[in-house]
Amino acid sequence: STISRVVKGKSLQTPHHNLQLRDLFTEGIPLKGGGELSSTEVKGKIRTWIEEEDPTTPLGDQALTDQLNQEGIQIARRTVAKYRELMQIPVARRRKES
């Protein structure tokens, strides 16, 4: 995109360190109907679904991926797993309560 080209290789100097300009932007996740959804919004959906899940049958990464795909959010299971790990949410079998 145009923004990607503009910020490529540029940084912001602060008194404490240099910050890459690209780090100030979130990545976009493509939607089936066109457009994008921010990764922050996708992470929010994942967190909400996990918080609302049945503790005896927690949602696995594939189930979360399937739900996102049904909402038109094109995302891979590995990306869902990466986001879950970044939010420090354990895998489904570790969240399961008997």
N, C-alpha and C positions, 0 to 999 in steps of 0.2 A: 504494500500500500504506500501511499504518498508519505504518511507519517513515518513508516519504517525507513524509507529512504532518507528522510530529513534527519532523523535522530541517529542513524547508523554512524558509529565511530565517534559520537560526540559525548562529552561528559560534563558534569556540573561539579565545579570545585567548591568545597565547603571548607571551613576552618579545620575540620577533623579528617576528611577523606574526600576522594573523588567518587562520584556516583554516575554510573552510565545512565543517560537519558532514557534508554529503552526500559530500564528497570522501573520507571515511573508509570508505565502503561501495563494493563493486564492483557493477556492474550485473548483472542476471540475464538469461540466455538461455533462452527457453522450450523445454521438451522436449515431444515429440509426445504422450507418455503423461500429461502434466501435470507440474507442478513446474518447477523452474528449475535451471540449472547456472551457476556463476559465470563471468564473463568470464575470470578468471584461469585456471580449469580449461580453458576452450576454447583460450586462448592456449597453454597447456601441451601440449594435444593437437596443435595446429598445429605448434609448435616440434619436438615429437617426430617427427611424420611427416616434416617437412622434413629433420631430422637423419638419418633412416633411409632417405630416398629414394635412388633410383638417380641418381647425379650426371649420367649421360648423358641421362636423361629426367626432369627435375625436375617436381614437381607444381605446376600452375598454381593460381590462386585458385579457378577453377571446380571443378577436381578435388578440392581441399581441401573446398570447400563441399559437393560431392556426398558425400564421405566422412562429413562431419559430419551431413548430412541422413540418410544411411543408418543412423547411430547414434541417430537420433531427435532430433538437435539442430537446431532450426529457426533457421537463420541465413542471411543474404543474402551473396552474393559480395562486395558492397561492404564489408560488415562484416569478412569474412575479410581482405580487402585492407587495411583500416584496422588490424586487429590485427597483420598481418604487418609493416606499415610502422612501427607503434609498437614492435615488437620489433627494428626495424632489420634486417629480413631482406629482401634484394633480390628482385625479381620472378624468375620461373622462368627466363626467357631469360638473365638475368645470373648465375644459379646454375649454368647448364648447363656441363658440362665435355665437351669432345669426345674 
